[in-house]
């Protein structure tokens, strides 16, 4: 399912997850980090996914596959790679330094908040997270985040699915 659409603003940014290498130095820790690209509709859904690198060659296909072409406005930070992704009339570039000075944080706040929630969840819930399975953790987080307003109905939906669906065999679960 694509994010965005008519009269929807989508924020796009990336963050780094993991990478702590004890006793190996700062450089080794930076190399071990995994790049996660995030897309968030303002007051709507999110999509977080790992990419091989933060370079435009890897980010562009993800954005093309997940962003609706009819999206009214796309907001990014000042990273130069985004300038060629979107038409000028749709693209808004936020400058974090100016926003911090003016105390008016508006550009990519939604996606930054989603990153923050995900990282806090990692600290509180998961131990020994590996880059190999990071997309699964991101998928679970996005599922929960995108259904955060459905809390009163989730339990009933779960019961109905448990009664009406066939069990998932372990073989299919583990590929």
Secondary structure by P-SEA (a helix, b strand, c coil): cccccccbbbbbbccccccccccccaaaaaaabbbbbbbbcccbbbbbbbcccccaaaaaaaaaacccccccbbbbccccccccccccccbbbbbaaaaaaacccccaaaaaaaaaaaaaaaacccccccccaaaaaaaaaaaaaaaccccccaaaaaaaaaacccccccccccc
